[in-house]
């Protein structure tokens, strides 16, 4: 502060000598001769230039002195702006934690660590998964991204909690090498990239937004296709058409594959106009070994594909197709999806082939910048029955009892406190029929969740 005052005072003093330069009007007897007048103007101009050069030199010396004085004074730590404890988007962080984070970031270099999760309360009716009402960590994921070489990156995901995991063990999520923009070798941007490792199964589009921080509701659609499997995939954009083509093991075990026939998934999508998105997905699970694979890696109906044949069945498979359409407007969207599954196996005793149909419709409308309403209706049905867990008992409806039809209607509200924190509540109605005609009910869900990411 003292050095700044000194600088301002010195500049003012430097300006004072300008008053010594005579800018007075020329006398009458001096202007009668034009040559004399021109000579006087030249002399005054030269005097003014000399004075300005002198002042500039003095100012340079003074600036150097002030800079040296400022550098010699210890700098105080800047004061953090005070924020309200009620505003979670701007939390107060202790200085020690800030120093620790800076040190970690410096030591990690270009490694990027992030995460997301959800803390929830679930209450089902008597036949649902949480009939006694439970507070729980719905999900908690940690992501690590790091450059390996030029446009090659490593992505790793660890799942500490996952709603679908009954054992609540820490499990690996995705982990892959991403070779970005290989098409630059032939001077084309984003036409071809490649991933290899443990990857999301790219069937349908719900898996892209099913995490708690991305899903506007708490539940998912009944079909809810998703899964993580080992393999390779190529992706990119060709003439405004986005594509993903994946070849993966297909079976549930993550260490070995017990059948050489692989799953193949193709998803195409594009936006012909700004307010419209269209997509189509095709997949075959490949032959799955009943004894060793037991289950598909692809999730369906909050369960898996499994054999519905007799004990003599050794392999089974499913072929799937799905279409997706999304209509967008300024404050919301309407999403439609639907398709079919063709199941078959090699049971020598009988033909177990069957077709399963499914669809889902979702609407989200923001009433303000942060507050929204959301609703979703989804349904699955087949004539001969199929494993459909839904919100019912897992072991019962995956392994023991087949379901003929099942529908779910969910309605919810949400409030986006900040970009990284979302509060939401939901009520879901679940109804259906078992293959033997018995009614499935008492599976309705009430839930509240706070989802976050960092």
C-alpha positions, -999 to +999 in steps of 0.1 A: +000+000+000+028+024+009+047+017-023+016+024-044+011+058-027+048+066-033+043+057-070+013+080-074+030+109-056+061+105-077+042+106-110+025+137-098+058+154-091+072+144-124+043+161-141+051+195-125+081+204-147+057+206-176+047+240-162+081+254-169+076+250-207+064+283-220+031+278-239+021+315-237+008+333-268+035+350-289+038+387-287+026+408-315+061+420-325+073+384-328+045+372-351+050+400-376+079+379-392+067+345-403+102+331-402+106+342-367+073+327-357+083+293-372+116+294-354+100+300-320+076+271-326+105+248-334+124+258-303+093+252-281+087+218-297+123+207-291+121+219-255+089+199-249+104+167-265+135+170-243+113+174-212+091+144-221+122+122-227+136+132-193+103+125-176+101+090-193+136+081-180+127+092-145+094+072-146+113+041-157+138+044-129+109+050-104+089+020-117+120-003-112+124+009-076+088+003-068+089-032-083+119-041-062+102-028-031+070-049-038+090-080-044+108-076-011+076-075+009+061-109+019+027-115+001-002-123+024-026-151+016-057-140-003-088-142+018-115-166+006-149-151+000-173-161+027-200-183+016-232-195+032-232-230+047-267-234+031-252-232-004-237-266-012-226-254-046-199-232-030-187-251+001-160-237+024-128-257+021-101-256+048-068-241+036-050-273+046-073-293+023-067-268-006-030-272-002-033-310-001-054-310-033-030-288-051-001-310-041-020-341-053-029-325-086+007-315-091+020-350-083-006-367-105+001-344-135-024-351-162-042-379-144-079-369-139-099-383-109-137-379-107-166-397-093-204-399-088-230-416-067-263-415-050-276-417-014-312-429-012-342-441+007-362-470-007-396-483+005-413-511-014-446-528-007-445-563+008-434-581-024-407-556-034-370-557-029-370-533+001-402-541+020-388-529+053-377-494+040-340-489+038-315-460+037-286-470+015-258-459-007-275-465-040-243-462-060-207-449-057-183-449-086-147-436-089-132-428-123-095-424-132-084-411-166-048-408-178-030-401-210-008-430-222+007-418-254-005-389-277-041-397-284-042-429-264-059-428-230-066-452-201-100-451-184-107-470-152-139-473-132-144-488-097-178-495-083-180-493-045-218-495-044-243-506-070-280-510-066-281-542-086-252-558-067-267-579-039-233-588-023-222-551-020-187-560-030-163-536-046-163-546-082-145-534-114-165-514-139-151-503-172-114-503-178-101-498-213-076-482-236-091-456-259-073-450-292-089-417-302-093-404-338-074-431-357-089-416-388-064-387-386-040-411-404-060-405-436-068-369-428-104-374-415-116-362-382-136-385-358-144-411-384-128-440-364-117-446-329-111-478-310-115-491-275-103-524-260-108-538-226-138-540-203-166-519-219-202-509-217-224-530-239-237-504-264-272-517-269-300-491-268-296-457-253-308-459-217-275-471-205-260-437-214-281-419-188-289-446-162-264-434-135-280-416-106-266-382-116-279-385-152-313-403-147-341-378-141-360-405-122-348-430-096-360-462-112-353-473-147-374-487-175-385-523-171-362-535-199-332-514-187-306-529-211-271-524-198-240-544-189-202-543-189-183-570-209-147-577-221-140-570-258-132-544-284-153-517-301-149-491-328-168-459-329-170-426-348-191-405-371-197-410-408-216-383-427-235-372-395-243-408-385-228-419-352-219-455-349-206-480-323-197-516-332-186-539-304-175-575-303-175-589-267-175-622-248-212-623-241-212-644-209-213-632-174-180-644-160-153-617-163-122-639-162-130-665-188-153-670-218-167-705-221-179-703-257-160-691-287-191-675-302-190-638-294-217-612-289-219-585-315-236-551-310-242-523-335-258-490-325-265-462-350-278-427-342-282-392-357-300-359-354-316-351-387-329-318-372-320-301-339-352-312-321-351-348-332-329-378-324-332-412-340-314-444-332-314-481-338-296-510-321-290-546-331-274-573-309-268-610-307-255-624-274-239-653-292-242-689-279-239-689-241-228-720-221-255-731-197-232-747-172-203-722-171-215-689-185-249-695-169-261-659-175-256-633-202-235-602-195-264-581-208-289-571-181-326-573-189-356-566-167-333-561-137-319-595-143-301-614-171-308-637-200-307-673-188-317-707-202-354-715-199-349-750-213-346-784-195-315-797-178-304-812-211-299-777-226-263-768-231-264-735-250-288-706-254-288-672-271-309-641-276-311-617-306-323-582-300-335-551-319-345-517-305-354-483-320-351-450-301-367-416-308-363-384-288-382-352-294-365-322-278-378-287-269-363-259-249-374-271-214-378-308-218-380-339-240-401-369-250-383-402-254-397-433-271-381-467-274-392-502-283-382-535-298-382-573-296-361-602-283-359-636-300-348-663-276-337-698-285-317-727-271-307-763-281-329-782-257-334-816-273-367-822-254-387-793-267-387-760-286-383-731-262-381-703-288-401-673-279-404-636-288-404-610-261-417-574-268-409-543-249-413-505-250-408-474-229-419-438-231-405-410-210-413-373-206-393-346-187-405-310-184-386-283-165-409-258-148-380-236-139-343-236-145-338-261-116-372-278-109-387-304-132-413-331-134-407-365-150-428-396-159-421-429-175-443-459-186-427-491-197-439-527-204-427-561-213-448-591-225-445-625-241-470-654-246-448-681-230-433-664-201-397-652-195-374-643-166-384-607-156-373-596-121-385-560-121-390-548-085-399-583-073-378-609-055-346-615-074-341-653-069-378-660-074-384-642-107-349-649-122-346-686-114-380-700-104-410-682-118-415-669-154-435-637-160-459-633-188-463-595-187-452-567-165-456-529-166-443-500-146-455-464-143-431-439-125-437-403-117-411-381-100-399-346-093-364-332-091-345-301-080-311-294-095-294-276-066-262-272-086-245-287-116-232-315-094-260-321-069-295-333-077-324-341-053-353-362-066-383-382-054-404-408-071-434-432-068-436-462-091-465-486-097-456-521-108-482-547-120-481-579-140-489-616-144-468-647-139-468-674-167-493-695-146-518-666-145-511-654-109-510-616-104-478-598-096-486-569-072-474-553-039-442-542-056-448-505-057-419-482-048-415-449-029-380-434-031-360-403-024-324-398-036-296-372-036-272-378-065-238-361-068-207-360-089-173-344-086 
